[in-house]
Amino acid sequence: MKKKYLALALAASLVVSTLAGCGSKGNTTESPAAPAETTAESSADTSAEESTTADAGSAAHGPSSEAAPAWEEYNARIAAIRTETDLAKREALMHEAEDELMSTWAVIPLYYYNDVYLQKTDVDGIYANLFGFKYFGYATTPTNTLALQIASEPNKLDPALNSTVDGACLAILAFSGLFMYDENGQLVPDLAESYEMTEDGLSYTFTMKDGLKWSDGTELNAKDVEYSWQRLANPDTGADYAYLTTVIATKDDGTLDIEASEDGKTFSVNLVAPCAYFLDLCAFPAFYPVPQASVEGADGYADNPGAWCTEAGFVSSGPMVCTGWKHNESMTYEKNPNYYDADRVTLDKIEFMLSSDDTAIYNAFVDGSLQFADTIATDMMATVKDTPEFHKIPTLGTYYCGFNVNSDLFAGKTVEQAAAMRKAMCLLIDRQYIVDTIAQAEQEVANTFIPTGMSDGNGGEFRKNDGDYTYPLEDKVGYYDTDMTDANMEEVQALLESAGYQFDESGMLSAETPISMTYLTNDSEGNVKIGEAIQQDLAAIGINVTVETREWSVFLDERKQGQFDFAREGWLADYNDPINMLEMWETDSGNNDMQFGR
């Protein structure tokens, strides 16, 4: 008998005991052309009221600690993964962490991402990696200009503060890191000329390229890297990705154990434990250096660390600089003459259309106003899929939706009852319908959070059964059967009955025990349609779901603050290791939208 780890087994037994003791009865996707985000996701990615007792209505989103799962053991397990040097033990710990996460049923995976987009045939040189980063700086066009769309109004352009895929693409265009990804998806030096690693894997020393400059012509060196990494880790910055710095050792004063040489030529880093993905972090936008003088000299800096780059003209270091920004309408980037590799950049200008209107974006692509569109209107997918302008590439990520564990939706419930409610609703969602009719890019239906193809950090693939671990649903390698069956409906009813709900003779929730909640999504077409599909699926037993839409930046803020019951989510990995999809759920993580441990 293969081993299933303790966290899931305990959770399963708790649900079973609840079922035995209580007998009363009590669909976001990417618009086919838009994948989700390395950081969180993009605005176009598509490729939550009241308590569930008698009164229906809109939830106040106060704490519901009795129903929220305890999270101290999860936090401790993630900390252990970061320092574990035995790769087999590390992999086992990551399986345990995924088991514990999935046993809450707060994270509901729908499908694994494909990245689909439209690109004119006379455009070349645009490339992307598995994590959703798109590199536009080396594109070529007949006129040396490029008109494109990747999202609506960006939420944040400060590399340390951004947590969206579209924001990452803009950061890559305007800034540089120690490393970057090339057109083959391989890590190559960027601002760094070379690096050395000690034999134990605990220390790195980077040598910077000569003659580096910021876009305003001032010197860029290793001291800028040191400042920016310390800034990323500093809680006062409020960076969602600050937790990525926990692989770096700290000094006695609590700052990162990093140092730039006096002449700014070298940069040294000491790690807590060997980290196989450390160079990936060096290529991740959150670690890009930013100009201290601009950051700290901006009006409003004390209250808004990202105030320095909220308008065009900010100092940067990448292939292009932002020279124009009409908010909610357009952005203009022009070639940066002070970029160290400026000779490789042939584009003079990139014009960004800022929009979430999939139909308008498609029409602009058809009439030639756009040469690249990262969003494809759902109704047009069948038309474009067989054209030379349609592109589909693999990515490493999961489109999902999630429950706020502190929502009043679960008020008065035990931890086990709240988990049973969430599992019941998970089983009602017809994922194949979402893939076939909305996303339409042949995505793989998901029944685990960590996606197909992700490495296990030990020479294999994480999402596979082996001699040490068997997924709870062995034949489909996941946590539940995604097929809609009569048996599923029976399980749904039993789960909700265990949480105190009653059903009438027609199999619908009784008027005495209704469930009413909101589903929060941004306003792009594909994501809204997924919300409406989920709304219809849950209505099959009388659950009332109101789909609420928000403009992109408002949506991100409300979701981050836990101002929802149920929300659309998406995550493209930042690097190819399961820890990236697990550490985001730590209590203090800025990406812990489900509010675990809070």
Salt bridges, closest charged atoms under 4 A:
GLU41 OE2 - ARG559 NH1 2.54
GLU41 OE2 - ARG568 NH1 3.39
GLU91 OE2 - HIS95 NE2 3.78
GLU96 OE1 - ARG77 NE 3.02
GLU100 OE1 - ARG77 NH1 2.40
ASP115 OD2 - LYS134 NZ 2.75
GLU153 OE2 - HIS327 ND1 2.58
ASP158 OD2 - ARG231 NH2 2.54
GLU183 OE1 - ARG344 NH2 3.90
ASP210 OD1 - LYS265 NZ 2.28
ASP240 OD2 - LYS560 NZ 2.48
GLU262 OE2 - LYS223 NZ 3.68
GLU311 OE1 - HIS327 NE2 3.00
ASP341 OD2 - ARG344 NH1 3.80
ASP374 OD1 - LYS134 NZ 3.12
ASP379 OD1 - LYS529 NZ 3.31
GLU389 OE2 - LYS120 NZ 3.68
GLU442 OE1 - LYS392 NZ 2.78
GLU444 OE2 - ARG463 NH1 3.52
GLU461 OE1 - LYS464 NZ 3.91
ASP481 OD1 - LYS476 NZ 3.00
ASP483 OD2 - LYS476 NZ 2.63
GLU491 OE2 - LYS423 NZ 3.11
GLU525 OE2 - LYS529 NZ 3.16
GLU548 OE1 - ARG550 NH2 3.04
GLU558 OE1 - ARG550 NE 2.99
ASP565 OD1 - HIS61 ND1 3.28
GLU569 OE1 - ARG559 NH1 3.25
ASP577 OD1 - ARG90 NH2 2.93
GLU583 OE1 - ARG82 NH2 3.00
GLU586 OE1 - ARG82 NH2 2.56
ASP593 OD2 - ARG559 NE 3.04
